Amino acid sequence: MASTAVTAPASAEELAAALAESPAPVRVRGAGTKLGWALPGAAPASELATTGLDRIVEHNAGDLTAVVQAGVPLARAQAAFAKEGQMLALDPPDAGATVGGVVASGDSGPLRARYGGVRDLVVGMRVALADGTLARSGGKVIKNVAGYDLAKLFAGSLGRLGAVVEVSVRLHPLPPATSTALGASRDPDALGAAALALSHAPLEQLGLDARWAGGEGAVLARFGGSEARPQADAAERLLREAGCRTEIVDDDEPLWRAQRDGQRSGAGVALRVSALQTDLPSLVRVAERRGAELVGRAGLGLFWLRLDQGDLGGLVHELRASHPVRVLDRPSDLEVEPESPLEPGTAALMRRVKDRFDPEGRLP
């Protein structure tokens, strides 16, 4: 089957015009790192890439804000912000992802535990709609309530409502140093107790994560700034009291890179599971029984399970019996719905929103 031609307009105006004029269905993409995440629909007749929109329009270091076009690679944006000792607190695992792709997919990493997700960090947005018009919501400052909040609506929409062409984001200071307290155990209940204790402790974690693979797991609490090590020491005591074997890691970036990498699967499935904070032990037992690996935000109840081979569909169906599950990465021949069934009222509302923004169904 012939591949769909991809065009990359060089301006927001060109992209908006192409969105209205290209043969439908039109798929909007960034760097293409998450094309398999899309909901089922007609195969695209044309593709528009935002990679031609690759400028950092403004970096207002004094206000801790920036305006970035959608096609800017996230890594390049982070490098620019780092020169001023700042960061965009989004750290998903895709090294090649664009800022717009991260926003449109609602992707995140361990920093979400401290700074929130995409909807918390985007303060304004410019979008191209299916009829070729450009719309803007929000502004360039953090305290901004003017207009309809398109940013929250388009974050996580996977390009089904329109194309994100520019975002205004809030930034945060880069921590000068980090330290991680790690508590390991083969007992899922000990991990659950450790995560619960840390989530209620008066400590300022940059990340509070859990992991499980091959019969053993860990809870990780990361701290930053001048008080990173004293806070890690306090967290280590809590982990030990919960029954974990503990250590403190100052050169901790490899630990957190592994956490991010655990949110993806190359050959099998990667599932995002929404759960309660207290569900960690039961999810660990599912992962162990199925031969899967687990990583996640232990304080938020948001987990990823990865299974590279085996009964992929069985894992999906077992988890969906008790939790909302989003299938992210998967083999092309795996016949499962990407999302858990929605409550009827929610599904009807989402259909109305889709019809409002894309009445002709041009965006799959």
C-alpha positions in Angstrom: 0.0 0.0 0.0 1.4 3.4 -1.0 2.4 5.6 1.9 0.6 8.9 2.5 2.5 12.0 1.4 3.5 14.3 4.2 3.7 18.1 3.8 5.3 20.4 6.3 4.0 24.0 5.9 6.4 26.8 6.9 3.8 29.0 8.7 0.7 28.7 10.7 -1.3 30.4 7.9 0.0 27.9 5.4 -0.8 25.0 7.6 -4.4 26.3 8.3 -5.0 26.7 4.6 -3.6 23.2 3.8 -5.8 21.8 6.6 -8.9 23.1 4.8 -7.8 22.2 1.3 -6.0 18.8 1.6 -7.9 15.6 0.7 -9.7 14.3 3.8 -9.2 12.6 6.1 -6.2 14.8 7.1 -3.9 13.6 9.8 -1.9 16.2 11.7 1.5 15.0 13.1 4.6 16.3 14.7 7.8 14.1 14.5 5.6 11.0 14.2 6.7 9.3 17.4 3.1 8.4 18.5 1.3 7.7 15.3 0.1 4.4 16.7 -1.8 6.1 19.5 -4.5 7.4 17.2 -8.1 6.3 17.7 -9.6 4.0 15.0 -10.8 5.8 11.9 -10.4 6.1 8.2 -6.8 5.9 6.9 -5.5 9.4 6.2 -5.6 10.6 2.6 -3.1 13.3 3.5 -0.8 14.3 6.4 0.4 17.7 7.6 3.5 17.9 9.7 4.1 20.8 12.1 7.9 20.3 11.8 8.1 23.4 9.6 7.0 25.5 12.5 10.2 25.3 14.4 10.9 28.6 16.1 11.1 29.6 19.7 9.2 32.8 19.3 9.9 34.2 22.8 11.7 33.2 25.9 10.8 35.6 28.7 13.3 34.4 31.3 12.3 37.0 33.9 8.7 36.0 33.8 9.4 32.2 33.5 7.4 31.9 30.3 8.0 31.1 26.6 6.1 31.0 23.3 7.1 28.1 21.2 5.9 26.9 17.8 4.5 23.4 17.7 7.3 21.8 15.5 10.2 22.7 17.8 11.8 19.5 19.1 11.2 19.3 22.9 14.9 18.6 23.4 15.9 21.8 21.6 13.5 23.9 23.6 14.8 22.4 26.8 18.4 23.2 25.8 17.5 26.8 25.1 15.7 27.2 28.4 18.5 25.5 30.3 20.9 28.3 29.2 18.9 30.5 31.5 18.7 27.9 34.3 15.1 27.1 33.4 13.1 24.1 32.1 9.7 23.2 30.7 8.6 20.6 33.3 7.6 18.0 30.7 9.8 15.0 30.5 8.2 12.2 28.4 10.4 9.5 27.1 10.4 10.4 23.4 13.7 12.2 22.6 12.6 13.2 19.2 9.1 14.4 20.0 8.0 18.0 19.2 6.5 20.3 21.7 3.2 20.3 19.8 3.2 16.5 19.7 3.7 16.3 23.4 0.9 18.7 24.0 -1.5 17.1 21.6 -0.9 13.6 23.1 -1.0 14.8 26.7 2.2 12.9 27.3 4.3 13.3 30.5 7.0 11.8 32.6 8.1 11.7 36.3 8.1 15.5 36.7 4.3 15.4 36.6 4.2 14.4 40.2 5.6 17.9 41.2 4.6 20.2 38.3 1.4 18.7 36.9 0.7 17.7 33.3 0.4 19.5 30.0 -2.9 21.2 31.0 -1.1 22.8 34.0 1.9 24.1 32.0 0.3 25.5 28.8 -1.1 29.0 29.5 -2.0 29.8 25.9 -2.4 28.2 22.5 -2.8 29.0 18.9 -4.6 26.4 16.8 -5.6 25.8 13.2 -9.2 24.5 12.8 -10.5 22.1 10.2 -12.1 24.9 8.2 -8.8 26.7 7.8 -9.3 29.4 10.4 -6.7 30.2 13.1 -7.9 30.6 16.7 -6.1 31.7 19.9 -6.9 31.1 23.6 -5.1 32.4 26.7 -2.0 34.5 26.5 1.7 34.7 27.4 1.3 35.2 31.2 0.6 32.7 33.9 -2.4 34.5 35.4 -4.6 34.6 32.4 -8.3 33.7 32.3 -9.4 35.5 29.1 -11.4 33.6 26.6 -12.4 30.0 26.1 -9.7 27.6 27.3 -8.7 25.9 24.1 -5.4 24.8 25.6 -7.0 22.4 28.1 -9.4 21.1 25.4 -6.7 20.5 22.8 -4.2 18.9 25.2 -4.5 15.2 24.7 -6.8 15.5 21.7 -4.4 13.7 19.3 -5.1 16.2 16.5 -8.8 15.2 16.2 -10.1 18.8 16.9 -7.4 20.8 15.0 -3.7 21.4 14.7 -1.7 22.9 17.6 0.6 25.5 15.9 1.9 27.5 18.8 1.9 27.2 22.6 2.7 29.6 25.5 4.1 27.8 28.4 5.1 28.4 32.0 8.7 27.5 32.9 10.4 26.5 36.2 13.9 26.8 37.6 16.2 24.0 36.9 17.3 22.3 40.2 21.0 22.8 40.7 21.4 19.3 42.1 19.2 16.2 42.6 19.2 13.2 44.9 17.0 10.1 44.9 16.0 7.9 47.8 15.3 4.4 46.6 13.5 1.6 48.5 13.6 -1.9 47.0 11.4 -4.9 47.9 10.0 -8.1 46.5 6.8 -7.5 48.5 4.1 -5.6 46.6 2.5 -4.5 49.9 5.7 -3.1 51.2 6.0 -1.0 48.1 2.5 0.2 48.5 3.1 1.2 52.1 6.3 3.0 51.2 4.6 4.9 48.4 1.7 5.9 50.6 4.0 7.0 53.4 6.0 9.2 51.1 3.0 10.7 49.4 1.7 12.0 52.8 5.1 13.1 54.1 5.9 16.9 54.3 8.6 16.5 51.6 8.9 18.3 48.3 9.6 15.5 45.8 10.5 16.3 42.2 9.2 12.8 41.4 7.6 10.0 43.4 7.6 6.9 41.2 7.3 3.1 41.5 8.7 0.3 39.3 8.4 -3.5 39.1 10.1 -6.1 36.9 11.2 -9.7 37.2 10.0 -10.3 40.8 11.3 -7.1 42.4 10.3 -3.5 42.6 11.2 -0.2 44.1 9.8 3.2 45.1 11.8 6.2 44.1 11.6 9.7 45.6 13.6 12.5 43.9 14.5 15.8 45.4 16.1 18.9 44.0 17.8 22.1 45.2 20.0 23.0 48.1 18.0 20.7 50.4 18.0 17.7 48.1 20.2 15.5 50.2 18.6 16.2 53.6 15.1 15.5 52.1 16.4 12.3 50.5 17.7 11.2 53.9 14.3 11.8 55.5 12.6 9.8 52.6 15.1 7.0 53.1 14.0 6.6 56.7 10.4 6.3 55.7 11.2 3.7 53.1 13.2 1.7 55.6 10.3 1.9 58.1 8.0 0.5 55.4 10.2 -2.6 55.1 12.3 -1.7 52.0 16.0 -2.0 51.4 17.2 1.5 50.9 19.9 3.5 49.3 20.5 7.2 48.2 21.6 7.9 44.7 23.0 11.3 43.9 23.9 10.6 40.3 20.3 9.6 39.6 19.5 10.6 36.0 19.9 6.9 34.8 17.2 5.8 37.3 14.7 8.3 36.0 15.6 7.7 32.3 14.7 4.1 32.9 11.4 5.2 34.5 10.6 7.2 31.3 11.7 4.5 29.0 9.3 2.1 30.8 6.4 4.0 29.4 7.0 2.6 25.9 7.2 -0.7 24.2 8.9 -1.4 20.8 7.4 -4.8 19.9 4.6 -5.4 22.4 2.1 -3.2 24.3 2.4 -0.2 26.5 -0.7 0.6 28.5 -1.5 3.6 30.6 -3.6 2.7 33.6 -5.6 5.2 35.7 -5.9 3.9 39.3 -6.0 4.8 42.9 -2.8 5.5 44.8 -3.6 2.4 46.9 -3.9 0.2 43.8 -0.1 -0.2 43.4 0.1 -3.6 45.1 -2.7 -5.1 43.1 -1.3 -3.7 39.8 2.2 -5.1 40.7 0.6 -8.6 41.2 -1.1 -8.3 37.7 2.3 -7.3 36.2 4.1 -10.2 37.9 1.5 -12.8 36.9 1.5 -11.6 33.3 5.3 -11.2 33.0 4.9 -7.5 32.4 6.9 -4.5 33.7 5.4 -1.6 35.6 6.5 2.0 36.1 4.4 4.9 37.3 3.6 7.9 39.3 3.1 6.3 42.7 1.6 9.5 44.3 -0.9 10.1 41.4 -2.2 6.6 40.7 -1.0 6.8 37.1 0.9 3.7 35.9 2.3 2.2 32.7 2.5 -1.6 32.1 4.7 -2.9 29.3 4.6 -6.4 27.9 6.9 -7.1 25.0 5.7 -10.6 24.3 3.1 -13.1 25.5 -0.7 -12.7 26.0 -0.9 -9.0 25.1 -4.7 -9.0 24.7 -5.1 -10.9 27.9 -3.3 -8.2 29.9 -5.4 -5.5 28.4 -8.7 -7.3 29.2 -7.7 -8.2 32.8 -6.7 -4.6 33.6 -9.9 -3.2 32.0 -12.0 -5.3 34.3 -11.2 -2.8 37.1 -9.4 0.2 35.6 -9.6 2.7 32.7 -6.8 1.7 30.3 -5.4 3.5 27.3 -3.5 1.3 24.8 -0.5 3.4 23.6 2.1 1.3 21.8 0.8 -2.0 20.3 1.4 -4.4 17.4 -0.6 -3.6 14.3 -2.4 -7.0 14.5 -3.6 -6.7 18.1 -7.3 -6.3 18.0 -8.2 -4.3 21.1 -9.9 -1.0 21.4 -7.4 1.8 22.3 -9.6 3.2 25.1 -11.7 1.7 27.8 -15.5 2.2 27.1 -16.6 5.7 28.2 -19.6 6.4 30.3 -22.5 7.3 27.9 -22.8 10.9 29.0 -19.1 11.4 28.6 -19.1 9.8 25.2 -22.0 12.0 24.0 -20.3 15.1 25.2 -17.1 14.2 23.4 -19.0 13.6 20.2 -20.6 17.0 20.5 -17.3 18.7 21.0 -15.9 16.8 17.9 -18.9 17.8 15.8 -18.5 21.4 16.9 -14.8 21.7 15.9 -14.8 19.4 13.0 -18.4 19.1 11.6 -17.3 17.5 8.3 -15.1 14.9 10.0 -12.0 16.0 8.2 -9.7 15.0 11.0 -9.6 11.2 11.8 
